[in-house]
Amino acid sequence: MKLYVDERLSREAIIAINIDEKMLDMIIKRIFRNHFKRKMPVIAKLTSRTVGHDFNYPRDITL
C-alpha cells in the first residue's frame, strides 16, 4: 500500500518488485472502494461565498 499510495508507483512497477499480484489487486480494490470516506460531504451553498475559496481566516493566509 505504501508503494501504491505514498510512492505513487504503478501496478506493473509494484509487481516487478516481486509483490504478490493477487494481494496487490485486493489492496487496490479496497483503496478505490473506500475512497468515498475521504471526500468532503456535499452541502447546500447558502451564501455567495465559499469557505476555503472565497473566504479564508487570517491564519490561512500566508504572507
C-alpha positions as a Markdown table, in Angstrom:
| # | Residue | x | y | z |
|---|---|---|---|---|
| 1 | Met | 0.0 | 0.0 | 0.0 |
| 2 | Lys | 2.9 | 2.4 | 0.8 |
| 3 | Leu | 4.3 | 1.9 | -2.7 |
| 4 | Tyr | 1.0 | 2.5 | -4.4 |
| 5 | Val | -0.3 | 5.4 | -2.3 |
| 6 | Asp | 2.9 | 7.2 | -1.0 |
| 7 | Glu | 5.4 | 6.4 | -3.7 |
| 8 | Arg | 2.8 | 6.5 | -6.5 |
| 9 | Leu | 4.2 | 3.5 | -8.3 |
| 10 | Ser | 2.0 | 1.9 | -10.9 |
| 11 | Arg | 0.6 | -1.6 | -10.5 |
| 12 | Glu | 3.1 | -3.0 | -13.0 |
| 13 | Ala | 6.0 | -1.4 | -11.3 |
| 14 | Ile | 5.0 | -2.9 | -7.9 |
| 15 | Ile | 4.5 | -6.4 | -9.4 |
| 16 | Ala | 8.1 | -6.1 | -10.9 |
| 17 | Ile | 9.4 | -5.7 | -7.3 |
| 18 | Asn | 8.0 | -9.3 | -6.6 |
| 19 | Ile | 4.9 | -8.3 | -4.7 |
| 20 | Asp | 2.1 | -10.9 | -4.9 |
| 21 | Glu | -0.2 | -9.8 | -7.8 |
| 22 | Lys | -3.4 | -11.2 | -6.1 |
| 23 | Met | -2.7 | -9.4 | -2.8 |
| 24 | Leu | -1.9 | -6.1 | -4.7 |
| 25 | Asp | -5.2 | -6.3 | -6.6 |
| 26 | Met | -7.0 | -6.8 | -3.4 |
| 27 | Ile | -5.4 | -3.8 | -1.8 |
| 28 | Ile | -6.0 | -1.6 | -4.8 |
| 29 | Lys | -9.7 | -2.6 | -4.9 |
| 30 | Arg | -10.0 | -1.7 | -1.2 |
| 31 | Ile | -8.4 | 1.7 | -1.8 |
| 32 | Phe | -10.9 | 2.6 | -4.5 |
| 33 | Arg | -13.9 | 1.0 | -2.7 |
| 34 | Asn | -13.2 | 3.2 | 0.4 |
| 35 | His | -12.4 | 6.4 | -1.4 |
| 36 | Phe | -15.8 | 7.9 | -0.6 |
| 37 | Lys | -14.7 | 8.2 | 3.0 |
| 38 | Arg | -12.1 | 10.8 | 2.1 |
| 39 | Lys | -14.4 | 13.1 | 0.1 |
| 40 | Met | -16.0 | 16.2 | 1.7 |
| 41 | Pro | -19.8 | 16.0 | 2.0 |
| 42 | Val | -21.9 | 17.8 | -0.4 |
| 43 | Ile | -23.7 | 20.7 | 1.3 |
| 44 | Ala | -26.1 | 23.4 | 0.1 |
| 45 | Lys | -24.5 | 26.8 | -0.6 |
| 46 | Leu | -26.4 | 29.3 | 1.5 |
| 47 | Thr | -24.4 | 32.5 | 0.6 |
| 48 | Ser | -22.4 | 33.7 | -2.4 |
| 49 | Arg | -19.1 | 33.0 | -0.6 |
| 50 | Thr | -17.4 | 29.6 | -0.3 |
| 51 | Val | -15.3 | 28.7 | 2.7 |
| 52 | Gly | -11.8 | 27.8 | 1.5 |
| 53 | His | -12.2 | 29.5 | -1.9 |
| 54 | Asp | -13.8 | 32.9 | -1.4 |
| 55 | Phe | -13.2 | 33.2 | 2.3 |
| 56 | Asn | -10.1 | 32.4 | 4.4 |
| 57 | Tyr | -9.5 | 33.1 | 8.0 |
| 58 | Pro | -6.4 | 35.3 | 8.6 |
| 59 | Arg | -4.5 | 32.2 | 9.9 |
| 60 | Asp | -5.0 | 30.6 | 6.4 |
| 61 | Ile | -3.4 | 33.4 | 4.5 |
| 62 | Thr | 0.4 | 33.1 | 4.1 |
| 63 | Leu | 2.3 | 36.3 | 3.9 |
